[in-house]
Amino acid sequence: MAPFHDVSNSATQIESYRNQASQLAQGFLDASIAAQAVELEQYYSDKASSEIRQAKPRFWLGVAQSLVGSVLFVFLLGFLVVFAWSLNQGPKQVIEQVFDVTIINSVPASEAAGAL
């Protein structure tokens, strides 16, 4: 037992034990860090994909927004044209021309009673 004790406690054997322990610890750390890196990579990949999907507008929503915007633009442009036209001619003439009606001025009640 004494020879085993002398050999196992020698400086070279202790250095060998230290190297083996260092290699085992390094191997364990490399394996655990690699596993954690793969896990984190998958987590952040899924998270990024999810956020991109949420941020990107859906196709039909974009189509609906475009249609609503186009219709609003046409109505606003039409309103602007009618407004500019009524500034030139006056609102009474514009209404008469657009709707093909004749606007008759009403007679005040005092003149109507005097005419009887």
MDAnalysis code that builds the backbone (N, CA, C; Angstrom):
import MDAnalysis as mda
import numpy as np

u = mda.Universe.empty(348, n_residues=116, atom_resindex=np.repeat(np.arange(116), 3), trajectory=True)
u.add_TopologyAttr("name", ["N", "CA", "C"] * 116)
u.add_TopologyAttr("resid", np.arange(1, 117))
u.add_TopologyAttr("resname", ["MET", "ALA", "PRO", "PHE", "HIS", "ASP", "VAL", "SER", "ASN", "SER", "ALA", "THR", "GLN", "ILE", "GLU", "SER", "TYR", "ARG", "ASN", "GLN", "ALA", "SER", "GLN", "LEU", "ALA", "GLN", "GLY", "PHE", "LEU", "ASP", "ALA", "SER", "ILE", "ALA", "ALA", "GLN", "ALA", "VAL", "GLU", "LEU", "GLU", "GLN", "TYR", "TYR", "SER", "ASP", "LYS", "ALA", "SER", "SER", "GLU", "ILE", "ARG", "GLN", "ALA", "LYS", "PRO", "ARG", "PHE", "TRP", "LEU", "GLY", "VAL", "ALA", "GLN", "SER", "LEU", "VAL", "GLY", "SER", "VAL", "LEU", "PHE", "VAL", "PHE", "LEU", "LEU", "GLY", "PHE", "LEU", "VAL", "VAL", "PHE", "ALA", "TRP", "SER", "LEU", "ASN", "GLN", "GLY", "PRO", "LYS", "GLN", "VAL", "ILE", "GLU", "GLN", "VAL", "PHE", "ASP", "VAL", "THR", "ILE", "ILE", "ASN", "SER", "VAL", "PRO", "ALA", "SER", "GLU", "ALA", "ALA", "GLY", "ALA", "LEU"])
u.atoms.positions = np.array([
    [0.823, -1.182, 0.000],
    [0.000, 0.000, 0.000],
    [0.875, 1.256, 0.000],
    [2.022, 1.178, 0.619],
    [2.914, 2.328, 0.642],
    [3.441, 2.669, -0.742],
    [3.810, 1.657, -1.578],
    [4.261, 2.029, -2.924],
    [3.156, 2.718, -3.741],
    [1.925, 2.235, -3.612],
    [0.804, 2.889, -4.327],
    [0.625, 4.320, -3.845],
    [0.710, 4.521, -2.557],
    [0.580, 5.857, -1.981],
    [1.687, 6.763, -2.476],
    [2.911, 6.257, -2.544],
    [4.035, 7.071, -3.015],
    [3.863, 7.452, -4.489],
    [3.414, 6.487, -5.291],
    [3.243, 6.763, -6.728],
    [2.066, 7.707, -6.958],
    [0.947, 7.476, -6.283],
    [-0.249, 8.300, -6.509],
    [-0.096, 9.721, -5.971],
    [0.808, 9.944, -5.047],
    [1.018, 11.282, -4.505],
    [2.275, 11.959, -5.035],
    [2.888, 11.400, -6.032],
    [4.083, 12.020, -6.594],
    [3.682, 13.275, -7.385],
    [4.630, 14.143, -7.583],
    [4.357, 15.424, -8.264],
    [3.885, 15.200, -9.694],
    [4.465, 14.246, -10.390],
    [4.042, 13.990, -11.777],
    [2.640, 13.405, -11.828],
    [2.324, 12.538, -10.885],
    [0.980, 11.943, -10.873],
    [-0.071, 13.001, -10.495],
    [0.256, 13.847, -9.552],
    [-0.678, 14.912, -9.166],
    [-0.893, 15.864, -10.343],
    [0.158, 16.178, -11.081],
    [0.022, 17.017, -12.278],
    [-0.832, 16.314, -13.328],
    [-0.669, 14.986, -13.451],
    [-1.488, 14.199, -14.379],
    [-2.961, 14.249, -13.954],
    [-3.213, 14.097, -12.663],
    [-4.588, 14.208, -12.151],
    [-5.163, 15.596, -12.438],
    [-4.356, 16.614, -12.234],
    [-4.797, 17.989, -12.480],
    [-5.145, 18.191, -13.966],
    [-4.323, 17.655, -14.844],
    [-4.584, 17.769, -16.290],
    [-5.865, 17.033, -16.674],
    [-6.034, 15.831, -16.121],
    [-7.255, 15.067, -16.415],
    [-8.493, 15.804, -15.908],
    [-8.404, 16.345, -14.700],
    [-9.543, 17.087, -14.137],
    [-9.821, 18.329, -14.970],
    [-8.758, 19.002, -15.394],
    [-8.929, 20.191, -16.233],
    [-9.592, 19.830, -17.556],
    [-9.161, 18.719, -18.166],
    [-9.767, 18.282, -19.430],
    [-11.226, 17.881, -19.230],
    [-11.528, 17.188, -18.146],
    [-12.917, 16.808, -17.866],
    [-13.791, 18.042, -17.638],
    [-13.280, 18.981, -16.865],
    [-14.053, 20.207, -16.608],
    [-14.253, 20.990, -17.900],
    [-13.213, 21.084, -18.723],
    [-13.329, 21.806, -19.991],
    [-14.316, 21.111, -20.922],
    [-14.258, 19.785, -20.969],
    [-15.204, 19.021, -21.789],
    [-16.635, 19.222, -21.320],
    [-16.830, 19.193, -20.002],
    [-18.174, 19.414, -19.445],
    [-18.676, 20.820, -19.782],
    [-17.812, 21.820, -19.603],
    [-18.216, 23.189, -19.912],
    [-18.521, 23.363, -21.393],
    [-17.683, 22.788, -22.242],
    [-17.930, 22.887, -23.686],
    [-19.264, 22.256, -24.065],
    [-19.533, 21.072, -23.502],
    [-20.789, 20.383, -23.810],
    [-21.988, 21.158, -23.287],
    [-21.900, 21.662, -22.059],
    [-23.046, 22.381, -21.498],
    [-23.247, 23.723, -22.207],
    [-22.157, 24.403, -22.547],
    [-22.294, 25.682, -23.259],
    [-22.834, 25.449, -24.661],
    [-22.384, 24.379, -25.327],
    [-22.880, 24.073, -26.673],
    [-24.369, 23.754, -26.629],
    [-24.784, 22.986, -25.638],
    [-26.211, 22.656, -25.520],
    [-27.023, 23.912, -25.232],
    [-26.499, 24.759, -24.368],
    [-27.210, 25.999, -24.049],
    [-27.229, 26.936, -25.258],
    [-26.152, 26.949, -26.035],
    [-26.111, 27.795, -27.233],
    [-27.148, 27.339, -28.251],
    [-27.268, 26.030, -28.443],
    [-28.277, 25.506, -29.375],
    [-29.680, 25.858, -28.882],
    [-29.884, 25.701, -27.587],
    [-31.184, 26.021, -27.000],
    [-31.522, 27.504, -27.163],
    [-30.569, 28.382, -26.882],
    [-30.791, 29.824, -27.031],
    [-30.973, 30.216, -28.493],
    [-30.225, 29.575, -29.371],
    [-30.370, 29.869, -30.801],
    [-31.782, 29.525, -31.281],
    [-32.284, 28.378, -30.862],
    [-33.642, 27.968, -31.239],
    [-34.679, 28.931, -30.648],
    [-34.491, 29.307, -29.387],
    [-35.433, 30.212, -28.718],
    [-35.494, 31.556, -29.436],
    [-34.333, 32.152, -29.700],
    [-34.327, 33.472, -30.340],
    [-34.745, 33.406, -31.806],
    [-34.492, 32.298, -32.465],
    [-34.959, 32.125, -33.840],
    [-36.484, 32.085, -33.881],
    [-37.077, 31.310, -32.974],
    [-38.542, 31.243, -32.902],
    [-39.139, 32.597, -32.522],
    [-38.497, 33.269, -31.578],
    [-38.998, 34.571, -31.136],
    [-38.925, 35.597, -32.269],
    [-37.824, 35.613, -33.017],
    [-37.679, 36.550, -34.129],
    [-38.700, 36.252, -35.220],
    [-38.906, 34.983, -35.536],
    [-39.896, 34.608, -36.554],
    [-41.293, 35.052, -36.136],
    [-41.606, 34.854, -34.869],
    [-42.919, 35.246, -34.367],
    [-43.117, 36.763, -34.448],
    [-42.100, 37.514, -34.050],
    [-42.216, 38.976, -34.094],
    [-42.305, 39.488, -35.528],
    [-41.586, 38.870, -36.436],
    [-41.653, 39.282, -37.846],
    [-43.034, 38.990, -38.411],
    [-43.591, 37.811, -38.074],
    [-44.935, 37.479, -38.552],
    [-45.971, 38.463, -38.022],
    [-45.827, 38.895, -36.764],
    [-46.776, 39.835, -36.183],
    [-46.616, 41.223, -36.770],
    [-45.400, 41.614, -37.089],
    [-45.151, 42.961, -37.597],
    [-45.519, 43.088, -39.070],
    [-45.411, 42.012, -39.814],
    [-45.692, 42.046, -41.244],
    [-47.207, 42.037, -41.460],
    [-47.736, 43.008, -42.209],
    [-49.193, 43.030, -42.410],
    [-49.646, 41.860, -43.280],
    [-50.845, 41.439, -43.047],
    [-51.408, 40.356, -43.842],
    [-51.810, 40.887, -45.218],
    [-51.842, 40.002, -46.196],
    [-52.093, 40.400, -47.577],
    [-53.462, 41.043, -47.736],
    [-54.515, 40.381, -47.281],
    [-55.868, 40.892, -47.499],
    [-56.126, 42.157, -46.689],
    [-55.473, 42.294, -45.553],
    [-55.585, 43.533, -44.796],
    [-54.970, 44.681, -45.592],
    [-53.847, 44.438, -46.231],
    [-53.218, 45.448, -47.077],
    [-54.090, 45.813, -48.266],
    [-54.740, 44.820, -48.867],
    [-55.640, 45.078, -49.998],
    [-56.814, 45.932, -49.534],
    [-57.397, 45.595, -48.398],
    [-58.528, 46.366, -47.876],
    [-58.116, 47.803, -47.563],
    [-56.939, 47.986, -46.978],
    [-56.456, 49.333, -46.683],
    [-56.265, 50.133, -47.971],
    [-55.750, 49.491, -48.997],
    [-55.545, 50.178, -50.277],
    [-56.878, 50.581, -50.900],
    [-57.848, 49.698, -50.844],
    [-59.168, 50.022, -51.411],
    [-59.819, 51.187, -50.659],
    [-59.783, 51.140, -49.350],
    [-60.377, 52.223, -48.558],
    [-59.655, 53.533, -48.841],
    [-58.347, 53.486, -48.922],
    [-57.577, 54.692, -49.215],
    [-57.899, 55.251, -50.587],
    [-58.060, 54.380, -51.573],
    [-58.388, 54.831, -52.929],
    [-59.776, 55.470, -52.983],
    [-60.726, 54.845, -52.338],
    [-62.090, 55.393, -52.326],
    [-62.108, 56.750, -51.618],
    [-61.442, 56.840, -50.486],
    [-61.385, 58.126, -49.774],
    [-60.702, 59.202, -50.617],
    [-59.646, 58.831, -51.328],
    [-58.960, 59.797, -52.176],
    [-59.885, 60.311, -53.271],
    [-60.642, 59.421, -53.898],
    [-61.558, 59.843, -54.966],
    [-62.629, 60.777, -54.406],
    [-63.209, 60.427, -53.259],
    [-64.234, 61.295, -52.664],
    [-63.667, 62.657, -52.267],
    [-62.507, 62.672, -51.662],
    [-61.905, 63.946, -51.281],
    [-61.543, 64.792, -52.498],
    [-61.059, 64.150, -53.549],
    [-60.745, 64.881, -54.775],
    [-62.019, 65.440, -55.409],
    [-63.089, 64.640, -55.416],
    [-64.369, 65.119, -55.938],
    [-64.901, 66.282, -55.127],
    [-64.808, 66.193, -53.811],
    [-65.249, 67.289, -52.953],
    [-64.441, 68.551, -53.229],
    [-63.154, 68.404, -53.425],
    [-62.293, 69.553, -53.722],
    [-62.670, 70.195, -55.057],
    [-62.964, 69.363, -56.056],
    [-63.363, 69.902, -57.367],
    [-64.684, 70.640, -57.251],
    [-65.669, 70.064, -56.573],
    [-66.975, 70.723, -56.415],
    [-66.823, 72.011, -55.614],
    [-65.985, 71.990, -54.592],
    [-65.764, 73.185, -53.779],
    [-65.125, 74.295, -54.618],
    [-64.106, 73.950, -55.399],
    [-63.450, 74.951, -56.252],
    [-64.415, 75.467, -57.314],
    [-65.236, 74.586, -57.853],
    [-66.212, 74.984, -58.868],
    [-67.252, 75.922, -58.259],
    [-67.683, 75.616, -57.021],
    [-68.687, 76.471, -56.386],
    [-68.105, 77.828, -56.013],
    [-66.820, 77.924, -55.802],
    [-66.213, 79.225, -55.545],
    [-66.264, 80.103, -56.793],
    [-66.144, 79.489, -57.958],
    [-66.211, 80.252, -59.216],
    [-67.644, 80.670, -59.554],
    [-68.588, 79.763, -59.429],
    [-69.944, 80.040, -59.888],
    [-70.917, 80.358, -58.765],
    [-70.644, 79.932, -57.595],
    [-71.573, 80.108, -56.482],
    [-72.297, 78.797, -56.226],
    [-72.652, 78.532, -54.987],
    [-73.257, 77.246, -54.653],
    [-74.616, 77.027, -55.306],
    [-75.397, 78.085, -55.498],
    [-76.735, 77.935, -56.096],
    [-76.625, 77.426, -57.525],
    [-75.737, 78.008, -58.318],
    [-75.586, 77.580, -59.702],
    [-75.005, 76.168, -59.797],
    [-74.094, 75.831, -58.913],
    [-73.508, 74.488, -58.932],
    [-74.575, 73.444, -58.639],
    [-75.403, 73.668, -57.620],
    [-76.471, 72.716, -57.278],
    [-77.451, 72.590, -58.437],
    [-77.808, 73.712, -59.056],
    [-78.740, 73.665, -60.193],
    [-78.149, 72.882, -61.358],
    [-76.859, 73.043, -61.626],
    [-76.248, 72.340, -62.761],
    [-76.006, 70.855, -62.453],
    [-75.559, 70.543, -61.257],
    [-75.239, 69.161, -60.931],
    [-76.502, 68.313, -60.836],
    [-77.520, 68.798, -60.163],
    [-78.733, 68.012, -59.932],
    [-79.850, 68.313, -60.917],
    [-79.610, 69.199, -61.883],
    [-80.580, 69.554, -62.917],
    [-81.923, 69.974, -62.305],
    [-81.863, 70.917, -61.387],
    [-83.047, 71.477, -60.738],
    [-82.973, 72.988, -60.835],
    [-84.090, 73.619, -60.585],
    [-84.128, 75.073, -60.535],
    [-84.476, 75.468, -59.111],
    [-83.676, 76.321, -58.530],
    [-83.916, 76.787, -57.171],
    [-84.668, 78.103, -57.280],
    [-85.831, 78.138, -56.659],
    [-86.677, 79.330, -56.680],
    [-86.567, 79.997, -55.324],
    [-86.341, 81.299, -55.340],
    [-86.273, 82.032, -54.081],
    [-87.662, 82.083, -53.479],
    [-87.761, 81.823, -52.198],
    [-89.062, 81.853, -51.537],
    [-89.454, 83.302, -51.267],
    [-90.721, 83.545, -51.290],
    [-91.261, 84.879, -51.044],
    [-91.474, 85.019, -49.550],
    [-90.996, 86.106, -48.913],
    [-91.218, 86.290, -47.493],
    [-92.703, 86.322, -47.162],
    [-93.075, 85.928, -45.990],
    [-94.476, 85.829, -45.565],
    [-95.172, 87.183, -45.630],
    [-94.476, 88.294, -45.339],
    [-95.103, 89.607, -45.371],
    [-95.498, 90.006, -46.791],
    [-94.693, 89.651, -47.794],
    [-95.032, 89.964, -49.193],
    [-96.126, 89.054, -49.688],
    [-96.139, 87.787, -49.241],
    [-97.146, 86.855, -49.672],
    [-98.536, 87.277, -49.127],
    [-98.608, 87.803, -47.911],
    [-99.868, 88.212, -47.308],
    [-100.378, 89.496, -47.987],
    [-99.443, 90.364, -48.395],
    [-99.822, 91.605, -49.057],
    [-100.324, 91.355, -50.464],
    [-99.947, 90.291, -51.080],
    [-100.350, 89.995, -52.451],
    [-101.771, 89.470, -52.500],
    [-102.339, 89.032, -51.396],
    [-103.688, 88.494, -51.403],
    [-104.647, 89.590, -51.357],
])
